[in-house]
Structures are given as C-alpha cells and as structure tokens.
Amino acid sequence: MPKTTCAIVGGGPAGMVLGLLLARAGVEVTLLEKHADFLRDFRGDTVHPSTLTLLDELGLWDRFAALPQSKLERAELNLGGQPVTLIDFGRLRQPHPYIAMVPQWDLLNLLAEAAQSEPTFTLLLEHEVTGLLRVGERVTGVRYRSPAGEGELTADLTVACDGRGSIVRADSGLPVREFPVPFDVWWFRLPRECDGEYSLIPRIVPGGLVIMIPREGYFQVAYMIPKGSDPELRARGLAVFKAELADLIPEAEVSTLTCWDDVKLLDARLNRLKRWYTDGLLCIGDAAHAMSPMGGVGINLAVQDAVGAATLLADPLRRGDVRRRDLVAVQRRRLPAAVLTQSVQRILHRKLVQRVLGGAAPQPPAALARVVRRLPWLAAIPAYAVGMGVRPEHAPPFARR
Ligand SMILES: Cc1cc2nc3c(=O)[nH]c(=O)nc-3n(C[C@H](O)[C@H](O)[C@H](O)COP(=O)(O)OP(=O)(O)OC[C@H]3O[C@@H](n4cnc5c(N)ncnc54)[C@H](O)[C@@H]3O)c2cc1C
C-alpha cells in the first residue's frame, strides 16, 4: 500500500499552505484534492496583511505581486449621511497595510507551484477522500476515489483541510458544536462595467444585505437571504428578485441573470470541533471551525492554522514520532483565535444580519459616528482584528526563502 508521512486532505488555503511549509521542512507530504484544478468560485478573494507578510517571508512576494489584484485600504460606513472610515488598514504598522483582492484560484495555483518545486511534495488532483483508514482507534491514512479507481494511502499523520463539509471530520466522529446562522448566501455574477469599490462592509437596505467582490470583468455577488428561505424565494419568480436587486444595486446590470441556475445557493455555517484531533488525525481551517463569510476572515484564519500547525509538527513528523501532545499543542495555539473570531461573527449575525433580513432599517448609533470622527485612529483597532487576526503567525525559519 502506498505510504506518505503526512497526508493532507483538501487543497484550499489551509491545505496548500500546510503542504508547502511541511515540504520545505523536508517532510514527505501528499496532498489529495478532489477537483481537477483550483478554478472554483465558491470562495472569497481576500488576502489579508498577515498573509501578505507571510508570502513575503516565504520568498513568494514577487510572484504574488504579479497576480491581477486590487487593493482595499479602508472600509467606510455611511453614518448620518456622511462616510466614516470604520476600518483603516493604512494605520497598521505592517509592510503591506491593505487587503489584496486576488482570485483565490490564482493564489492557490501560486502556492501549488511553490510546493511542487519541493522534492518531498506530491499533489494528487482528482483524488476524493472517501473515508479514513484505522488500526484500532488510531487513524492510519485515507481511502480515496480517483479516475484510476479506488485506492488507499497510509500516513503517519492525516490532516483534514477539506473545509466546512469535511468528510474526514464526519468519519472521525469528533463531536461538533453547531451555532445558528440566520442566513444563506445566493452567489452569482453581474457584469462589471463601472469600477465599484469593494467593501468588507455589506451594502444594506431593510430586508437585504449584499457584498460585491470585484473580479476581472464581473462582480461576484454574495446576496444574503434568511436561512432556509431559498425554495420560497425562488417560487416568487426571477423577475421579483431582479427588481429587488436593481433597487439594492442600482448601478448594476441585472438583465444578465436569465435563469435560476445562474444563482447558486451556499449554505452558510458556523461550527467548531470540541477536539481538533485524535490519534493520527488533526483537523484545521474550516474542517475544525467552519467560518461564516461575515467579515471575510476565514481564509486568513485557515492560513494561520496551517502555519501554526507546520511550526509545531515539522520536527515530530521529521522524527516519525507525532504524539497526541503535539496535536494538543496545535489546538491550544489556534483555538483562541477561532473562538474569538467566531464570537464576533455571531454577534454580527444577531445584531446586524438577523435584524436587517427581518426588515429593520440599520441604525448605526449616532454616538459611534461622533467618536470615530473625533478619534480616527480608533479605525486601526478593527483593522488589526480583521487584517492581522487574533494570533498572527509568521513563517518558521525552515520555510523562509
Ligand atoms: C459564500 C462564502 C463567502 C466567503 N467569503 C470569504 C471571504 O471573502 N474572505 C474570507 O477570508 N473568507 C470567506 N469565506 C470563508 C472561507 O471561504 C473559508 O473560511 C476558507 O475557505 C477555509 O479554508 P480551508 O482551506 O479550511 O477550506 P476550503 O477553502 O473550503 O478548502 C477545502 C478544500 O478541500 C477540498 N475537498 C473537500 N472535500 C474533499 C475530499 N473529500 N477529498 C479531497 N478534497 C476535498 C475542496 O475541494 C477544497 O479545495 C466565505 C465563505 C462562504 C461560504
């Protein structure tokens, strides 16, 4: 049976960064990704200041800077008829104080190319993991399906990076704590003729919230609908939706939406494993803590989980001796960031999304407008929380180039 030292399931941000770092530590890594490429659009495109610094530390800055991208330097909110800067990344004392909007497939391709230049890294595309291998209680690898048929791969350690619908996590039986999310997302494209600016803060009217991500030639639109309301809203007809959309985004051309197939439903979820590991298995990224799209922070958190895990596990993997306490250390290091970030997302769900989708007009407190206008440096605090995260990670020495 084929064998590797570390089997990584899933080539999203968490899996690709973990694979690259461990390969640079000389660990034999096999990454299994179920798709044939990274060209899927059901993800956000935000690359945060802490991830930009990481790319620099990894020696990938020049290649990253050459990717098509736009910069988001601040986020404003209309308070009392005037725009107020609520999040100002420019105030961060960081080498790259902005959010780069880069199609995620470009970033993943870049990471995959860098990883594939390491002799110990193997990328297996079109390999869908279908379950775990076990000897007694210990996880010893994965079962997969590929165009060549079914197969098995044994590994000293398996890391689940297969996102919020993680098969590995489900098969592991690790208990999950689910938190209610009051919305789902309709995900569709609109033509981009005007140069509308992307904002982390959704565009809001009573009953509707929308985020528009600028991509080359089109806007990727995330339109929030009350949880579970998809069948009922679709039954009203596409014309009704297009009329509402035209009110919400008057500058956009909505006639390109010709049938409901153009509008994909994404199930927004927020949950967390109580324990991220069992013998022979670790879960990180959305597989350990599925993030809501609120605030656009899930990618950053997944990347930082990967850096933290690689930093702690490279040595034990090289020695061929990964113990339970090593996996405990990864969870200890990354759990506070996941808990705090999800707590803020849950507050935003309750105080903002639920109210607005229930038809209430958003009423930002006048006091907030006064305070932020008088003390503009306060905008550095949310900028740090969003841009750097709760525990920013840096590339370990073995991965730097
Ligand atoms: C609508 C929406 C919009 C979002 N927008 C943003 C945003 O703008 N910014 C942001 O930071 N976050 C955003 N998020 C959250 C963000 O997408 C996630 O937090 C982040 O992608 C998690 O990264 P990950 O690597 O853990 O998992 P994922 O990105 O989900 O990657 C998982 C990978 O595993 C692969 N995979 C799955 N199952 C298997 C299997 N059985 N075998 C092999 N491979 C498998 C998948 O194909 C995928 O490549 C958004 C989420 C949603 C739902």
The ligand as a MOL file (V3000), in Angstrom:
LIG
                    3D

  0  0  0     0  0            999 V3000
M  V30 BEGIN CTAB
M  V30 COUNTS 53 58 0 0 0
M  V30 BEGIN ATOM
M  V30 1 C -20.1500 32.3910 0.4850 0
M  V30 2 C -18.8830 32.4740 1.2580 0
M  V30 3 C -18.0410 33.5610 1.0470 0
M  V30 4 C -16.8500 33.6650 1.7720 0
M  V30 5 N -16.0730 34.7610 1.5750 0
M  V30 6 C -14.9110 34.8810 2.2560 0
M  V30 7 C -14.0390 36.0000 2.0480 0
M  V30 8 O -14.3090 36.8980 1.2500 0
M  V30 9 N -12.8860 36.0450 2.7490 0
M  V30 10 C -12.5510 35.0740 3.6480 0
M  V30 11 O -11.4870 35.1740 4.2850 0
M  V30 12 N -13.3540 34.0050 3.8600 0
M  V30 13 C -14.5180 33.8930 3.1910 0
M  V30 14 N -15.3150 32.8110 3.4230 0
M  V30 15 C -14.8640 31.7490 4.3430 0
M  V30 16 C -13.7260 30.9680 3.6420 0
M  V30 17 O -14.1400 30.5730 2.3360 0
M  V30 18 C -13.2780 29.7450 4.4440 0
M  V30 19 O -13.1740 30.0650 5.8110 0
M  V30 20 C -11.9230 29.2420 3.9270 0
M  V30 21 O -12.0010 28.9400 2.5450 0
M  V30 22 C -11.4680 27.9900 4.6940 0
M  V30 23 O -10.3070 27.4610 4.0830 0
M  V30 24 P -9.9900 25.8950 4.1690 0
M  V30 25 O -8.7140 25.6860 3.4390 0
M  V30 26 O -10.1010 25.4380 5.5680 0
M  V30 27 O -11.2110 25.1790 3.3950 0
M  V30 28 P -11.7450 25.3570 1.9020 0
M  V30 29 O -11.3390 26.6520 1.3250 0
M  V30 30 O -13.1790 25.0240 1.9450 0
M  V30 31 O -10.9680 24.2340 1.0930 0
M  V30 32 C -11.3000 22.8660 1.2130 0
M  V30 33 C -10.6890 22.1080 0.0520 0
M  V30 34 O -10.8680 20.7190 0.2550 0
M  V30 35 C -11.3350 20.1030 -0.9420 0
M  V30 36 N -12.0790 18.9130 -0.5350 0
M  V30 37 C -13.2860 18.8700 0.0840 0
M  V30 38 N -13.6390 17.6100 0.3400 0
M  V30 39 C -12.6400 16.8280 -0.1290 0
M  V30 40 C -12.4260 15.4130 -0.1570 0
M  V30 41 N -13.3340 14.5610 0.3430 0
M  V30 42 N -11.2990 14.9370 -0.7250 0
M  V30 43 C -10.3620 15.7890 -1.2410 0
M  V30 44 N -10.5340 17.1430 -1.2460 0
M  V30 45 C -11.6480 17.6440 -0.6950 0
M  V30 46 C -12.1810 21.1830 -1.6000 0
M  V30 47 O -12.3360 20.9490 -2.9860 0
M  V30 48 C -11.3450 22.4260 -1.2810 0
M  V30 49 O -10.3610 22.6440 -2.2740 0
M  V30 50 C -16.5080 32.6720 2.7210 0
M  V30 51 C -17.3460 31.5730 2.9200 0
M  V30 52 C -18.5320 31.4770 2.2110 0
M  V30 53 C -19.4390 30.3060 2.4750 0
M  V30 END ATOM
M  V30 BEGIN BOND
M  V30 1 1 1 2
M  V30 2 1 2 3
M  V30 3 2 2 52
M  V30 4 2 3 4
M  V30 5 1 4 5
M  V30 6 1 4 50
M  V30 7 2 5 6
M  V30 8 1 6 7
M  V30 9 1 6 13
M  V30 10 2 7 8
M  V30 11 1 7 9
M  V30 12 1 9 10
M  V30 13 2 10 11
M  V30 14 1 10 12
M  V30 15 2 12 13
M  V30 16 1 13 14
M  V30 17 1 14 15
M  V30 18 1 14 50
M  V30 19 1 15 16
M  V30 20 1 16 17
M  V30 21 1 16 18
M  V30 22 1 18 19
M  V30 23 1 18 20
M  V30 24 1 20 21
M  V30 25 1 20 22
M  V30 26 1 22 23
M  V30 27 1 23 24
M  V30 28 2 24 25
M  V30 29 1 24 26
M  V30 30 1 24 27
M  V30 31 1 27 28
M  V30 32 2 28 29
M  V30 33 1 28 30
M  V30 34 1 28 31
M  V30 35 1 31 32
M  V30 36 1 32 33
M  V30 37 1 33 34
M  V30 38 1 33 48
M  V30 39 1 34 35
M  V30 40 1 35 36
M  V30 41 1 35 46
M  V30 42 1 36 37
M  V30 43 1 36 45
M  V30 44 2 37 38
M  V30 45 1 38 39
M  V30 46 1 39 40
M  V30 47 2 39 45
M  V30 48 1 40 41
M  V30 49 2 40 42
M  V30 50 1 42 43
M  V30 51 2 43 44
M  V30 52 1 44 45
M  V30 53 1 46 47
M  V30 54 1 46 48
M  V30 55 1 48 49
M  V30 56 2 50 51
M  V30 57 1 51 52
M  V30 58 1 52 53
M  V30 END BOND
M  V30 END CTAB
M  END
